[in-house]
């Protein structure tokens, strides 16, 4: 350290000023970088704290949620639930009046007492009345079959025709 001090004291004034300016520039750059990292850390900390609080809220309601789910499951008739193949078959039957329906299976979601099966259903150039009929027929099968997501767009070539995409799911009770 004494050697650096002696070297610094032997420099000309302009060299000392340039050296101090260089050190200050590095310090300013380092502190601004530190401030950015600190801000990101604080944001991540707040987000994590919020997520933990949200998870603790769900965990605190665990008994209530389990009771409600057991009550809902007990009200379902296992014979009326749909497995993946039966879901696809039922959707295919219900979509008989629609032009060229496309049904793509999605991965199943398994839980202790039930399995949720999903399909991505899409149809192009359908009229509103046919889509409405399909929707009402699927709605009659609730809670065993449900439309999770639905997107309807007007066909640009013919505004009387619609393109629709739906994610449809069913619940199968595992015995």
C-alpha positions as CSV (number, residue, x, y, z in Angstrom):
1,X,0.0,0.0,0.0
2,X,2.9,2.3,0.7
3,X,4.3,1.8,-2.7
4,X,1.0,2.8,-4.3
5,X,0.8,5.9,-2.1
6,X,4.4,6.8,-3.1
7,X,3.6,6.2,-6.8
8,X,0.5,8.4,-6.6
9,X,2.3,11.2,-4.8
10,X,5.1,11.3,-7.5
11,X,2.5,11.8,-10.3
12,X,1.9,15.2,-12.0
13,X,-1.3,17.0,-11.0
14,X,-3.0,16.2,-14.3
15,X,-2.1,12.5,-13.9
16,X,-3.5,12.6,-10.4
17,X,-6.7,14.2,-11.6
18,X,-7.1,11.6,-14.5
19,X,-6.3,8.8,-12.0
20,X,-9.0,10.0,-9.6
21,X,-11.5,10.6,-12.4
22,X,-10.9,7.0,-13.6
23,X,-11.3,5.6,-10.1
24,X,-14.5,7.7,-9.7
25,X,-15.9,6.5,-13.0
26,X,-15.3,2.9,-12.1
27,X,-16.9,3.5,-8.6
28,X,-20.0,5.2,-10.2
29,X,-20.4,2.3,-12.7
30,X,-20.0,-0.3,-10.0
31,X,-22.5,1.5,-7.7
32,X,-25.1,1.9,-10.5
33,X,-24.7,-1.8,-11.3
34,X,-25.1,-2.6,-7.6
35,X,-28.3,-0.4,-7.4
36,X,-29.8,-2.3,-10.4
37,X,-29.0,-5.6,-8.8
38,X,-30.4,-4.4,-5.5
39,X,-33.6,-3.2,-7.2
40,X,-34.0,-6.6,-8.9
41,X,-33.4,-8.4,-5.6
42,X,-35.9,-6.3,-3.8
43,X,-38.5,-6.9,-6.6
44,X,-37.8,-10.7,-6.4
45,X,-38.0,-10.6,-2.7
46,X,-41.4,-8.8,-2.7
47,X,-42.8,-11.2,-5.3
48,X,-41.5,-14.2,-3.4
49,X,-43.0,-12.8,-0.2
50,X,-46.4,-12.3,-1.9
51,X,-46.3,-15.9,-3.4
52,X,-45.5,-17.4,0.0
53,X,-48.3,-15.4,1.6
54,X,-50.7,-16.6,-1.1
55,X,-49.5,-20.2,-0.7
56,X,-49.9,-19.9,3.1
57,X,-53.5,-18.7,2.5
58,X,-54.3,-21.8,0.4
59,X,-52.6,-24.1,3.0
60,X,-54.6,-22.4,5.8
61,X,-57.8,-23.3,3.9
62,X,-56.7,-26.8,3.2
63,X,-59.4,-28.5,5.3
64,X,-62.1,-26.3,3.9
65,X,-61.0,-27.1,0.3
66,X,-60.6,-30.8,0.9
67,X,-64.1,-30.9,2.5
68,X,-65.6,-29.0,-0.4
69,X,-63.9,-31.2,-3.0
70,X,-65.0,-34.4,-1.2
71,X,-68.6,-33.1,-1.0
72,X,-68.5,-32.2,-4.7
73,X,-67.0,-35.6,-5.7
74,X,-69.5,-37.5,-3.6
75,X,-72.3,-35.8,-5.6
76,X,-70.8,-37.0,-8.9
77,X,-72.0,-40.3,-10.4
78,X,-68.9,-42.3,-11.3
79,X,-70.8,-44.1,-14.0
80,X,-71.5,-40.7,-15.8
81,X,-67.9,-39.5,-15.8
82,X,-65.9,-39.6,-19.0
83,X,-62.5,-41.2,-19.7
84,X,-60.4,-39.8,-22.5
85,X,-61.8,-42.0,-25.3
86,X,-65.4,-41.5,-24.2
87,X,-64.8,-37.7,-24.1
88,X,-63.5,-37.7,-27.6
89,X,-66.4,-39.9,-28.8
90,X,-69.0,-37.7,-27.1
91,X,-67.5,-34.5,-28.5
92,X,-67.4,-36.1,-32.0
93,X,-71.1,-37.0,-31.7
94,X,-72.1,-33.6,-30.5
95,X,-70.2,-31.9,-33.3
96,X,-71.9,-33.9,-36.0
97,X,-73.6,-30.8,-37.6
98,X,-70.3,-28.7,-37.7
99,X,-68.1,-28.6,-40.8
100,X,-64.9,-30.6,-40.4
101,X,-64.4,-30.6,-36.6
102,X,-60.9,-31.2,-35.4
103,X,-60.5,-33.0,-31.9
104,X,-56.9,-33.2,-30.5
105,X,-56.4,-34.9,-27.1
106,X,-54.3,-33.1,-24.5
107,X,-52.3,-34.6,-21.6
108,X,-54.3,-35.9,-18.7
109,X,-54.0,-34.3,-15.2
110,X,-54.1,-36.9,-12.5
111,X,-55.0,-36.4,-8.8
112,X,-55.7,-38.9,-6.0
113,X,-59.5,-39.3,-6.6
114,X,-59.9,-38.2,-10.2
115,X,-58.4,-37.6,-13.6
116,X,-59.1,-34.6,-15.8
117,X,-59.1,-35.4,-19.5
118,X,-58.9,-32.5,-22.1
119,X,-59.3,-32.1,-25.8
120,X,-58.6,-29.1,-28.0
121,X,-61.7,-28.8,-30.3
122,X,-61.6,-26.5,-33.3
123,X,-63.9,-25.9,-36.3
124,X,-63.6,-23.6,-39.2
125,X,-66.2,-21.8,-41.3
126,X,-69.2,-22.7,-39.1
127,X,-72.4,-20.7,-38.7
128,X,-73.4,-19.2,-35.4
129,X,-76.5,-21.4,-35.0
130,X,-74.5,-24.6,-35.3
131,X,-71.9,-23.4,-32.8
132,X,-74.6,-22.3,-30.4
133,X,-76.3,-25.7,-30.7
134,X,-72.9,-27.4,-29.9
135,X,-72.3,-25.2,-26.9
136,X,-75.8,-25.9,-25.5
137,X,-75.4,-29.6,-26.0
138,X,-72.0,-29.6,-24.2
139,X,-73.5,-27.4,-21.4
140,X,-76.2,-30.1,-20.8
141,X,-73.4,-32.5,-19.8
142,X,-72.0,-30.3,-17.1
143,X,-70.4,-31.0,-14.6
144,X,-69.1,-34.1,-16.3
145,X,-67.9,-32.2,-19.4
146,X,-67.0,-28.5,-19.4
147,X,-65.7,-25.9,-21.9
148,X,-62.6,-24.5,-20.2
149,X,-61.6,-22.0,-22.9
150,X,-63.4,-20.7,-26.0
151,X,-62.2,-18.5,-28.8
152,X,-64.5,-17.4,-31.7
153,X,-63.2,-15.4,-34.6
154,X,-65.0,-14.1,-37.7
155,X,-63.8,-15.6,-41.0
156,X,-62.4,-12.7,-42.9
157,X,-63.5,-14.0,-46.3
158,X,-67.1,-14.5,-45.1
159,X,-68.4,-12.7,-42.0
160,X,-71.3,-15.1,-41.7
161,X,-68.9,-17.9,-40.9
162,X,-66.9,-18.4,-37.7
163,X,-63.7,-20.1,-36.7
164,X,-63.8,-21.5,-33.2
165,X,-61.3,-23.1,-30.8
166,X,-62.3,-24.6,-27.5
167,X,-60.6,-26.5,-24.7
168,X,-63.0,-29.1,-23.4
169,X,-62.4,-31.2,-20.3
170,X,-64.0,-34.0,-18.4
171,X,-63.6,-35.5,-15.0
172,X,-63.2,-39.2,-14.5
173,X,-63.5,-40.5,-10.9
174,X,-60.8,-43.0,-10.2
175,X,-62.0,-45.8,-8.0
